[in-house]
Amino acid sequence: MGEIYVLLGTNRHRIYHWRENFSGTRMKYEVIKTAGKHFGLCANETESLANKAGLSLCADESFKKMFGDLLCEYPESKRRLCEMSLVSERMFRYIKEGRFLKKEPVLSLAISMGASFETIQTLLKKAGYVLSNSLPNDAVVMWILRNEIKKNPVYLANEILESLGLPLLMTGENRQ
């Protein structure tokens, strides 16, 4: 295993930290990119590996525009959107500016705006994330989106996640 850690440019402690610290995505990106390079994966294979971890290596600058376009179509107030998505107004401003893009608040806002599954995947990809069948939280959210449940989808997701003992969307709770 030590040899593989060296090839990946990491060590056992960093992998353990990655597994225990779900919010530390920068290290995850670097490990995935390095793994792709050392194992001779093409760009699509490396992207597929990242997608299994709920990440995308295809982030680009068009996130801000796409998010702004979704906001223009949203009929209610921004304050109401923040309440429905359980996102603070400060976090909302950061996301609107294209700063501090984390998966959960972007996802929660997009769900609350009533975006389609495909639109949410595209928006997340532009922010450097995807919904992945490999992650239990994502699987719950994907089920809700695919079944087009529109009434309080974030709250429903949290009810299901709580019943499964998984971390909730946008509550700051991290259950193990």
Backbone as numpy.savetxt, mean C-alpha at the origin, in Angstrom:
# Nx Ny Nz CAx CAy CAz Cx Cy Cz
23.05 -19.64 4.28 22.23 -18.45 4.28 23.09 -17.20 4.28
24.21 -17.27 4.99 25.09 -16.11 5.06 25.51 -15.63 3.68
25.75 -16.58 2.78 26.15 -16.24 1.42 25.04 -15.49 0.68
23.80 -15.92 0.89 22.66 -15.26 0.25 22.50 -13.85 0.81
22.68 -13.69 2.12 22.59 -12.36 2.70 23.63 -11.43 2.08
24.85 -11.93 1.88 25.90 -11.13 1.28 25.51 -10.75 -0.15
25.00 -11.71 -0.92 24.57 -11.43 -2.29 23.48 -10.36 -2.33
22.58 -10.39 -1.36 21.48 -9.44 -1.32 21.89 -8.10 -0.70
23.09 -8.03 -0.18 23.55 -6.80 0.43 22.86 -6.50 1.75
22.54 -7.55 2.49 21.84 -7.38 3.76 22.39 -8.36 4.78
21.74 -8.48 5.92 22.13 -9.46 6.92 20.88 -9.97 7.63
21.05 -10.94 8.48 19.92 -11.56 9.17 19.14 -10.56 10.02
19.87 -9.67 10.68 19.21 -8.67 11.52 18.29 -7.77 10.69
18.76 -7.32 9.51 17.94 -6.44 8.66 16.71 -7.17 8.14
16.85 -8.44 7.80 15.70 -9.22 7.33 14.70 -9.37 8.47
15.19 -9.64 9.67 14.30 -9.74 10.83 13.59 -8.40 11.06
14.33 -7.32 10.98 13.74 -5.98 11.16 12.69 -5.73 10.09
12.96 -6.12 8.86 12.01 -5.96 7.75 10.71 -6.69 8.08
10.83 -7.92 8.54 9.65 -8.72 8.84 8.84 -8.12 9.99
9.52 -7.55 10.98 8.83 -7.02 12.16 8.38 -5.57 12.00
9.00 -4.83 11.07 8.69 -3.42 10.90 8.01 -3.22 9.55
6.68 -3.31 9.53 5.94 -3.25 8.28 6.01 -1.90 7.59
6.34 -0.84 8.31 6.34 0.48 7.69 7.68 0.83 7.04
8.72 0.04 7.22 10.03 0.34 6.66 10.17 -0.15 5.23
9.57 0.58 4.27 9.55 0.09 2.90 10.84 0.34 2.14
11.60 1.35 2.50 12.82 1.66 1.75 13.76 0.46 1.70
13.94 -0.20 2.85 14.82 -1.36 2.90 14.25 -2.49 2.04
12.93 -2.65 2.05 12.30 -3.70 1.24 12.57 -3.47 -0.24
12.45 -2.22 -0.70 12.73 -1.93 -2.10 14.16 -2.30 -2.46
15.09 -1.92 -1.61 16.50 -2.18 -1.89 16.79 -3.68 -1.94
16.22 -4.44 -0.99 16.44 -5.89 -0.98 15.85 -6.52 -2.24
14.66 -6.09 -2.65 14.02 -6.66 -3.83 14.82 -6.31 -5.09
15.27 -5.07 -5.21 16.06 -4.68 -6.38 17.37 -5.47 -6.44
18.02 -5.61 -5.30 19.28 -6.35 -5.24 19.05 -7.82 -5.56
17.97 -8.39 -5.04 17.65 -9.79 -5.33 17.42 -9.98 -6.82
16.70 -9.06 -7.43 16.46 -9.15 -8.87 17.75 -9.13 -9.66
18.66 -8.26 -9.26 19.94 -8.15 -9.96 20.78 -9.41 -9.78
20.91 -9.88 -8.52 21.78 -11.02 -8.24 21.23 -12.34 -8.75
19.91 -12.46 -8.82 19.32 -13.71 -9.31 18.99 -13.64 -10.79
19.42 -12.58 -11.46 19.26 -12.45 -12.90 17.81 -12.34 -13.35
16.98 -11.69 -12.54 15.58 -11.54 -12.90 15.42 -10.37 -13.87
14.53 -10.53 -14.83 14.24 -9.41 -15.72 13.38 -8.40 -14.96
13.14 -7.25 -15.57 12.38 -6.19 -14.90 10.98 -6.67 -14.49
10.32 -7.43 -15.37 8.98 -7.91 -15.05 9.00 -8.90 -13.88
10.01 -9.76 -13.84 10.12 -10.73 -12.74 10.42 -10.02 -11.42
11.27 -9.00 -11.46 11.58 -8.24 -10.25 10.34 -7.50 -9.78
9.58 -6.92 -10.72 8.33 -6.24 -10.37 7.33 -7.23 -9.76
7.26 -8.42 -10.31 6.36 -9.45 -9.77 6.75 -9.82 -8.34
8.05 -9.94 -8.09 8.54 -10.21 -6.74 8.14 -9.09 -5.79
8.30 -7.85 -6.22 7.91 -6.70 -5.40 6.40 -6.71 -5.15
5.62 -7.06 -6.18 4.16 -7.09 -6.04 3.71 -8.08 -4.99
4.41 -9.20 -4.87 4.05 -10.19 -3.84 4.23 -9.62 -2.44
5.13 -8.64 -2.30 5.35 -7.98 -1.02 4.46 -6.74 -0.87
3.55 -6.52 -1.84 2.66 -5.38 -1.78 3.31 -4.08 -2.24
4.41 -4.20 -2.99 5.14 -3.03 -3.45 5.17 -2.99 -4.97
5.53 -1.85 -5.51 5.75 -1.71 -6.94 7.01 -0.89 -7.14
7.83 -1.31 -8.09 9.05 -0.57 -8.41 8.78 0.45 -9.51
7.52 0.58 -9.91 7.13 1.46 -11.02 6.56 2.79 -10.57
6.88 3.23 -9.36 6.36 4.51 -8.88 6.82 5.62 -9.82
5.94 6.60 -10.03 6.33 7.72 -10.89 5.70 9.01 -10.39
6.03 10.07 -11.07 5.62 11.42 -10.64 4.15 11.72 -10.93
3.45 10.86 -11.67 2.08 11.16 -12.06 1.07 10.85 -10.94
1.54 10.38 -9.77 0.63 10.11 -8.66 -0.15 11.37 -8.29
0.55 12.46 -8.14 -0.06 13.71 -7.69 -1.20 14.13 -8.63
-0.99 14.02 -9.92 -2.02 14.39 -10.90 -3.21 13.45 -10.81
-2.95 12.15 -10.76 -4.05 11.18 -10.71 -4.86 11.36 -9.42
-4.19 11.57 -8.30 -4.89 11.77 -7.04 -5.72 13.06 -7.11
-5.17 14.11 -7.69 -5.89 15.36 -7.85 -7.13 15.20 -8.72
-7.00 14.40 -9.79 -8.15 14.14 -10.66 -9.25 13.40 -9.90
-8.87 12.41 -9.09 -9.85 11.69 -8.28 -10.54 12.63 -7.29
-9.78 13.53 -6.70 -10.34 14.50 -5.75 -11.36 15.42 -6.42
-11.07 15.82 -7.66 -12.00 16.70 -8.39 -13.34 16.03 -8.62
-13.32 14.71 -8.77 -14.56 13.97 -9.00 -15.31 13.66 -7.71
-14.64 13.82 -6.56 -15.26 13.49 -5.28 -16.25 14.59 -4.90
-17.53 14.23 -4.71 -18.58 15.25 -4.52 -18.63 15.89 -3.13
-18.14 15.24 -2.12 -18.28 15.76 -0.76 -17.05 16.59 -0.37
-17.08 17.14 0.84 -15.98 17.98 1.32 -14.75 17.12 1.63
-13.62 17.77 1.60 -12.37 17.07 1.91 -12.36 16.64 3.38
-12.97 17.43 4.24 -13.06 17.07 5.66 -13.86 15.78 5.82
-14.97 15.66 5.09 -15.80 14.44 5.14 -15.00 13.24 4.61
-14.22 13.46 3.56 -13.38 12.39 3.01 -12.39 11.91 4.06
-11.77 12.84 4.77 -10.82 12.47 5.82 -11.51 11.66 6.92
-12.72 12.07 7.30 -13.47 11.33 8.33 -13.79 9.93 7.86
-14.27 9.79 6.63 -14.66 8.48 6.10 -13.47 7.54 5.94
-12.31 8.11 5.62 -11.14 7.29 5.37 -10.26 7.10 6.61
-10.61 7.78 7.71 -9.84 7.71 8.95 -8.43 8.27 8.79
-8.29 9.24 7.90 -7.00 9.87 7.62 -7.05 11.29 8.17
-6.00 11.71 8.86 -5.96 13.07 9.39 -5.88 14.08 8.24
-6.33 15.29 8.50 -6.26 16.32 7.47 -4.81 16.65 7.12
-3.94 16.54 8.08 -2.51 16.77 7.83 -1.97 15.71 6.87
-2.29 14.44 7.14 -1.84 13.36 6.25 -2.44 13.55 4.85
-3.70 13.96 4.81 -4.37 14.22 3.53 -3.59 15.27 2.73
-3.19 16.36 3.37 -2.43 17.41 2.69 -1.10 16.86 2.16
-0.42 16.07 2.96 0.84 15.46 2.51 0.62 14.61 1.26
-0.41 13.80 1.29 -0.68 12.92 0.14 -1.04 13.74 -1.08
-1.87 14.75 -0.89 -2.28 15.63 -2.00 -1.06 16.29 -2.64
-0.05 16.60 -1.83 1.18 17.21 -2.34 2.15 16.17 -2.90
1.81 14.88 -2.78 2.68 13.83 -3.29 3.83 13.51 -2.35
3.71 13.91 -1.08 4.75 13.65 -0.09 4.26 12.60 0.88
5.20 11.90 1.49 4.90 10.96 2.57 3.83 9.95 2.14
4.07 9.32 1.01 3.09 8.38 0.46 3.24 7.02 1.13
2.28 6.68 1.97 2.23 5.36 2.59 1.02 4.64 2.04
1.12 3.34 1.99 0.10 2.53 1.36 -1.28 2.68 2.02
-1.35 2.57 3.33 -2.64 2.54 4.02 -3.44 3.82 3.84
-2.85 5.02 4.05 -3.68 6.21 3.86 -4.09 6.44 2.41
-3.20 6.16 1.46 -3.56 6.31 0.04 -4.69 5.35 -0.29
-4.57 4.11 0.16 -5.60 3.11 -0.07 -6.92 3.51 0.57
-6.87 3.92 1.82 -8.08 4.31 2.54 -8.78 5.49 1.87
-8.02 6.48 1.43 -8.61 7.62 0.73 -9.25 7.20 -0.59
-8.55 6.38 -1.35 -9.07 5.94 -2.65 -10.35 5.12 -2.48
-10.37 4.25 -1.48 -11.57 3.46 -1.21 -12.73 4.39 -0.84
-12.46 5.35 0.03 -13.51 6.27 0.48 -14.03 7.16 -0.64
-13.19 7.42 -1.65 -13.64 8.22 -2.80 -14.46 7.38 -3.77
-14.56 6.07 -3.52 -15.35 5.21 -4.38 -14.65 4.81 -5.66
-13.33 4.86 -5.67 -12.57 4.48 -6.86 -12.72 2.99 -7.15
-12.64 2.63 -8.40 -12.74 1.22 -8.80 -11.46 0.47 -8.40
-11.54 -0.85 -8.40 -10.39 -1.68 -8.07 -9.21 -1.35 -8.98
-9.46 -1.26 -10.27 -8.39 -0.98 -11.23 -7.77 0.39 -10.99
-8.61 1.38 -10.71 -8.11 2.73 -10.45 -7.26 2.74 -9.19
-7.70 2.02 -8.16 -6.94 1.97 -6.91 -5.59 1.30 -7.14
-5.58 0.20 -7.91 -4.30 -0.47 -8.20 -3.36 0.47 -8.95
-3.89 1.21 -9.92 -3.06 2.15 -10.69 -2.52 3.25 -9.80
-3.38 3.82 -8.96 -2.96 4.89 -8.04 -1.89 4.38 -7.09
-2.12 3.20 -6.51 -1.14 2.62 -5.59 0.19 2.37 -6.30
0.12 1.88 -7.53 1.35 1.59 -8.28 2.15 2.87 -8.50
1.46 3.96 -8.78 2.13 5.25 -8.98 2.78 5.74 -7.68
2.25 5.27 -6.54 2.81 5.62 -5.23 3.87 4.61 -4.77
4.04 3.51 -5.53 5.06 2.52 -5.20 4.52 1.30 -4.47
3.21 1.06 -4.57 2.59 -0.06 -3.88 1.61 -0.77 -4.81
1.14 -1.92 -4.40 0.03 -2.62 -5.05 -0.73 -3.40 -3.99
-1.95 -3.79 -4.33 -2.66 -4.74 -3.49 -2.21 -6.13 -3.92
-1.86 -6.97 -2.97 -1.28 -8.27 -3.27 -2.10 -9.39 -2.65
-2.33 -10.44 -3.42 -3.01 -11.63 -2.89 -2.17 -12.31 -1.82
-0.88 -12.00 -1.76 0.02 -12.64 -0.80 -0.09 -12.05 0.61
-0.73 -10.91 0.74 -0.84 -10.25 2.04 -2.28 -10.33 2.54
-2.49 -10.86 3.74 -3.86 -11.05 4.25 -4.68 -9.76 4.30
-4.07 -8.66 4.72 -4.81 -7.38 4.77 -5.28 -6.99 3.38
-4.38 -7.12 2.41 -4.72 -6.76 1.04 -5.82 -7.67 0.50
-5.78 -8.95 0.84 -6.80 -9.88 0.37 -8.19 -9.47 0.85
-8.28 -9.01 2.10 -9.56 -8.54 2.64 -10.04 -7.32 1.86
-9.15 -6.35 1.65 -9.51 -5.13 0.92 -9.92 -5.48 -0.51
-9.18 -6.38 -1.14 -9.50 -6.77 -2.51 -10.87 -7.42 -2.59
-11.23 -8.22 -1.61 -12.55 -8.85 -1.59 -13.64 -7.78 -1.53
-13.44 -6.80 -0.66 -14.43 -5.72 -0.53 -14.55 -4.95 -1.85
-13.43 -4.64 -2.47 -13.45 -3.88 -3.72 -14.06 -4.68 -4.86
-13.71 -5.94 -4.95 -14.24 -6.77 -6.04 -15.73 -7.04 -5.90
-16.22 -7.03 -4.67 -17.65 -7.22 -4.44 -18.40 -5.88 -4.44
-17.67 -4.81 -4.76 -18.24 -3.48 -4.91 -19.12 -3.06 -3.74
-18.62 -3.29 -2.55 -19.33 -2.86 -1.34 -19.05 -1.37 -1.16
-20.09 -0.57 -1.22 -19.93 0.88 -1.22 -20.22 1.54 0.13
-21.01 0.91 0.97 -21.39 1.54 2.23 -20.30 1.33 3.28
-19.63 2.40 3.64 -18.56 2.38 4.65 -17.53 1.27 4.42
-16.92 1.20 3.25 -15.98 0.10 2.97 -14.76 0.07 3.89
-14.27 1.23 4.32 -13.11 1.25 5.22 -13.49 0.67 6.58
-14.67 1.03 7.06 -15.13 0.50 8.36 -15.39 -1.00 8.26
-15.96 -1.45 7.13 -16.19 -2.88 6.95 -14.86 -3.64 6.90
-13.90 -3.07 6.18 -12.57 -3.70 6.12 -12.00 -3.84 7.52
-12.12 -2.79 8.33 -11.60 -2.83 9.69 -12.33 -3.86 10.55
-13.63 -4.00 10.37 -14.38 -5.02 11.12 -13.86 -6.41 10.79
-13.67 -6.66 9.50 -13.18 -7.98 9.07 -11.75 -8.20 9.55
-10.90 -7.19 9.37 -9.50 -7.30 9.80 -9.42 -7.56 11.30
-10.25 -6.85 12.07 -10.25 -7.03 13.52 -10.68 -8.45 13.88
-11.70 -8.97 13.20 -12.16 -10.33 13.51 -11.10 -11.38 13.16
-10.22 -11.05 12.22 -9.14 -11.96 11.83 -7.86 -11.72 12.63
-7.87 -10.68 13.49 -6.68 -10.37 14.28 -5.56 -9.74 13.48
-5.91 -9.03 12.39 -4.93 -8.39 11.52 -4.89 -6.88 11.79
-3.80 -6.21 11.40 -3.73 -4.76 11.58 -4.86 -4.05 10.84
-5.43 -3.04 11.47 -6.55 -2.30 10.89 -6.04 -1.19 9.98
-6.91 -0.77 9.07 -6.58 0.36 8.20 -6.67 1.65 8.99
-5.64 2.43 8.97 -5.60 3.80 9.47 -6.02 4.01 10.92
-5.74 3.08 11.80 -6.06 3.30 13.20 -4.82 3.41 14.06
-3.68 3.11 13.49 -2.44 3.13 14.26 -2.26 1.84 15.08
-3.24 0.94 15.01 -3.09 -0.33 15.72 -2.29 -1.28 14.86
-1.47 -2.09 15.51 -0.69 -3.08 14.79 -0.79 -4.39 15.54
-1.78 -5.16 15.20 -2.00 -6.43 15.90 -1.19 -7.54 15.27
-0.72 -8.41 16.09 0.05 -9.55 15.58 -0.63 -10.85 15.92
